[in-house]
């Protein structure tokens, strides 16, 4: 496994704040104000296929959103928003592909409290975040963005249950009775695999097992581990070259010689692994070996123990202190 330490991260760092931080306490049916010590209240979710109400569609028109897509919007309220369900409209149509359920897209988003008419969160001062249009993404975004096209700016208003559920999100200043406003810019798609020119791998490298995606490594024709770090490129991507400090998104599979199966892989999970390159969040062999790789590439990396888990190995993964690790890594994106 690439990680040296476990991180409690969602696929989207911002959504850890948007969806994961809620107050603790007993349920109550009373509406709550947006305070950090508010207790959660019970709330039933609306049907996901319900058509927007006439009132919610009209509420969209009370919001004025200005500014160019891709830059932080200015949102002006003419009245408080009290949404009963979910409604959205495309402010700036994109020219890219249509998004389907399960697709992953880099996005910038602005969040406002419809009751207080105040901005509570924005990603525009940082890099775009990755949204995957499947559970556990909050329903208001998942349901509104499926069917939109890449490059679009979308305005969404949501009832409390469709946004942060029965608990609201007090740490964002959103109570469990507060409607929520989102402005989302769909920046670019996350590729589902490597893309580029195929290249012959080095003779020391194992062969990849699996047709559509790697399921294992075959070491029968590979040279014995050399005790040093090595990298070979199997697919040469055409994107930018990764550098220290990039936040990169990868799919990977790791295995040691003699093992019958991989000790870790991300392909079957359906969600890429992301980390800060050179930030010490992964084994040294990754921080060293994935710098200078073109986005879109597939590489095999040989990681000796000194750049992996050291003499102690990793007992939980079945990796001895003398084991050299081999990784297939698809570099999908860097931001």
ROVO-115794 format. One record per residue (C-alpha): residue in one letter; x, y, z. Coordinates in steps of 0.1 Angstrom, whole numbers, always signed. Layout:
   aa       u       v       w
    a       X       Y       Z
...
This chain:
   aa       u       v       w
    x      +0      +0      +0
    x     +14     +35      -8
    x      +5     +52     +25
    x     +28     +53     +54
    x      +1     +65     +77
    x     -37     +63     +75
    x     -54     +96     +65
    x     -91    +102     +72
    x     -98    +119     +39
    x    -128    +118     +16
    x    -121    +118     -21
    x    -128    +155     -20
    x    -110    +174      +7
    x    -135    +202      +8
    x    -165    +178     +10
    x    -150    +164     +42
    x    -160    +198     +56
    x    -192    +201     +35
    x    -206    +167     +43
    x    -187    +152     +72
    x    -187    +176    +100
    x    -219    +177    +121
    x    -228    +185    +157
    x    -236    +157    +181
    x    -267    +156    +203
    x    -302    +143    +206
    x    -326    +146    +177
    x    -353    +172    +179
    x    -381    +183    +155
    x    -375    +219    +163
    x    -358    +241    +136
    x    -324    +252    +146
    x    -303    +283    +139
    x    -269    +280    +124
    x    -248    +277    +156
    x    -219    +253    +162
    x    -236    +237    +192
    x    -269    +230    +175
    x    -282    +194    +179
    x    -293    +174    +149
    x    -329    +171    +140
    x    -348    +144    +122
    x    -358    +150     +86
    x    -371    +128     +58
    x    -354    +129     +25
    x    -373    +140      -6
    x    -377    +116     -35
    x    -347    +118     -58
    x    -368    +119     -90
    x    -393    +145     -78
    x    -397    +174    -102
    x    -388    +209     -88
    x    -417    +227     -74
    x    -430    +259     -89
    x    -420    +278     -58
    x    -384    +264     -59
    x    -381    +273     -96
    x    -393    +308     -89
    x    -368    +311     -60
    x    -339    +304     -85
    x    -348    +337    -102
    x    -346    +357     -70
    x    -308    +351     -70
    x    -285    +372     -92
    x    -251    +355     -99
    x    -225    +376    -116
    x    -189    +370    -127
    x    -172    +348    -153
    x    -174    +311    -150
    x    -142    +298    -135
    x    -138    +328    -112
    x    -155    +333     -78
    x    -191    +344     -84
    x    -209    +373     -67
    x    -243    +361     -54
    x    -270    +386     -45
    x    -302    +376     -27
    x    -334    +396     -32
    x    -350    +375      -5
    x    -343    +346     +17
    x    -344    +311      +1
    x    -368    +286     +17
    x    -365    +256      -7
    x    -389    +227      -3
    x    -368    +204     -25
    x    -342    +207     -52
    x    -340    +230     -82
    x    -312    +240    -105
    x    -304    +259    -137
    x    -275    +262    -160
    x    -261    +298    -159
    x    -233    +292    -184
    x    -236    +262    -207
    x    -204    +242    -212
    x    -192    +228    -245
    x    -178    +195    -231
    x    -191    +160    -226
    x    -223    +153    -206
    x    -218    +141    -171
    x    -232    +108    -160
    x    -237     +92    -126
    x    -204     +80    -113
    x    -183    +104    -134
    x    -156    +124    -116
    x    -151    +160    -124
    x    -128    +188    -111
    x    -150    +217     -99
    x    -150    +250     -81
    x    -180    +257     -59
    x    -195    +285     -38
    x    -219    +277      -9
    x    -244    +300      +7
    x    -269    +298     +35
    x    -303    +305     +20
    x    -319    +316     +53
    x    -292    +341     +63
    x    -283    +351     +27
    x    -246    +347     +35
    x    -217    +330     +18
    x    -204    +302     +41
    x    -178    +284     +19
    x    -158    +288     -13
    x    -131    +268     -30
    x    -121    +296     -55
    x     -90    +306     -35
    x     -75    +271     -40
    x     -72    +244     -67
    x    -104    +228     -81
    x    -117    +199     -61
    x    -127    +165     -73
    x    -164    +156     -72
    x    -175    +121     -80
    x    -212    +120     -90
    x    -221     +90     -68
    x    -227     +83     -32
    x    -216     +96      -7
    x    -216    +130     -24
    x    -243    +151     -10
    x    -276    +146     -29
    x    -281    +182     -39
    x    -248    +181     -60
    x    -251    +146     -73
    x    -287    +150     -85
    x    -282    +184    -100
    x    -249    +179    -119
    x    -257    +146    -136
    x    -267    +156    -172
    x    -248    +189    -171
    x    -219    +194    -196
    x    -183    +200    -188
    x    -175    +237    -186
    x    -209    +247    -173
    x    -217    +270    -144
    x    -247    +257    -125
    x    -269    +273     -98
    x    -285    +249     -73
    x    -309    +256     -44
    x    -316    +228     -19
    x    -339    +221     +10
    x    -320    +212     +42
    x    -325    +174     +38
    x    -310    +174      +3
    x    -280    +193     +13
    x    -266    +183     +47
    x    -294    +161     +60
    x    -311    +161     +94
    x    -281    +176    +112
    x    -273    +205     +89
    x    -237    +216     +90
    x    -231    +239    +120
    x    -194    +242    +113
    x    -203    +259     +81
    x    -229    +280     +97
    x    -259    +261     +83
    x    -286    +249    +107
    x    -308    +219    +100
    x    -337    +241     +88
    x    -316    +263     +65
    x    -318    +260     +28
    x    -285    +259      +9
    x    -274    +276     -23
    x    -246    +262     -45
    x    -228    +277     -75
    x    -207    +251     -92
    x    -182    +255    -121
    x    -174    +222    -138
    x    -138    +227    -148
    x    -125    +194    -163
    x    -131    +156    -162
    x    -109    +131    -144
    x     -98    +104    -170
    x    -108     +69    -161
    x     -74     +55    -173
    x     -40     +63    -188
    x     -39     +77    -224
    x      -9     +80    -247
    x     +17     +61    -267
    x     +25     +26    -255
    x     +61     +18    -248
    x     +81     -14    -241
    x     +88     -17    -204
    x    +123     -24    -190
    x    +134     -60    -188
    x    +135     -59    -150
    x     +98     -51    -148
    x     +71     -77    -141
    x     +42     -82    -166
    x      +8     -68    -158
    x     -20     -94    -154
    x     -55     -83    -165
    x     -70     -70    -197
    x     -92     -39    -189
    x     -74     -31    -157
    x     -45     -45    -137
    x     -54     -74    -114
    x     -19     -86    -105
    x     +18     -88    -116
    x     +36    -118    -132
    x     +72    -119    -121
    x     +81    -151    -141
    x    +101    -132    -167
    x    +114    -103    -145
    x    +149     -99    -132
    x    +156    -103     -95
    x    +152     -71     -75
    x    +183     -49     -78
    x    +180     -33     -44
    x    +177      +1     -60
    x    +148     +24     -71
    x    +138     +20    -107
    x    +109     +33    -129
    x     +98     +23    -164
    x     +71     +38    -185
    x     +45     +16    -202
    x     +22     +44    -215
    x     +36     +78    -221
    x     +10    +104    -213
    x      +7    +138    -230
    x      -2    +159    -200
    x     +20    +182    -179
    x     +49    +168    -160
    x     +44    +162    -123
    x     +64    +181     -98
    x     +69    +182     -60
    x     +40    +200     -44
    x     +14    +188     -70
    x     -18    +172     -57
    x     -20    +141     -79
    x     -47    +115     -85
    x     -36     +79     -93
    x     -48     +44     -97
    x     -24     +18     -85
    x     -17     -19     -78
    x     +12     -31     -55
    x     +26     -66     -52
    x     +59     -83     -41
    x     +77    -111     -58
    x     +65    -145     -47
    x     +31    -133     -36
    x      +0    -149     -51
    x     -19    -116     -52
    x     -15     -79     -47
    x     -12     -65     -12
    x     -32     -34     -22
    x     -49     -18     -52
    x     -73     +10     -61
    x     -88      -1     -94
    x    -116     -22     -80
    x    -126      +6     -56
    x    -137     +29     -84
    x    -121     +60     -68
    x     -85     +71     -74
    x     -61     +77     -46
    x     -49    +113     -42
    x     -21    +129     -22
    x      +4    +157     -22
    x     +35    +146     -41
    x     +66    +151     -20
    x     +46    +158     +11
    x     +55    +126     +30
    x     +20    +112     +29
    x     +32     +81     +10
    x     +63     +59     +10
    x     +95     +76      -1
    x     +96     +55     -33
    x     +63     +72     -44
    x     +74    +107     -35
    x    +106    +101     -54
    x     +93     +79     -82
    x     +63     +99     -93
    x     +80    +132     -98
    x     +87    +139    -135
    x     +59    +117    -149
    x     +36    +131    -176
    x      +0    +131    -166
    x     -18    +103    -185
    x     +11     +79    -181
    x     +13     +43    -167
    x     +45     +34    -150
    x     +59      +5    -130
    x     +80     +15    -100
    x    +104      -7     -82
    x    +106      +4     -45
    x    +134     -12     -24
    x    +128     -16     +14
    x    +148     +16     +23
    x    +123     +36      +2
    x     +93     +16     +14
    x     +86      +3     +49
    x    +122      -2     +59
    x    +135     -31     +79
    x    +103     -34     +99
    x     +82     -41     +68
    x     +44     -39     +70
    x     +30     -69     +88
    x      -6     -60     +81
    x      +1     -60     +43
    x     +23     -91     +44
    x     +54     -72     +34
    x     +86     -83     +50
    x    +115     -59     +58
    x    +135     -74     +29
    x    +107     -73      +3
    x    +110     -51     -28
    x     +76     -36     -37
    x     +65     -32     -73
    x     +37      -8     -82
    x     +17      -2    -114
    x      +7     +34    -112
    x     -16     +53    -136
    x     -12     +91    -131
    x     -46    +105    -140
    x     -44    +141    -130
    x     -23    +167    -112
    x     -35    +200     -98
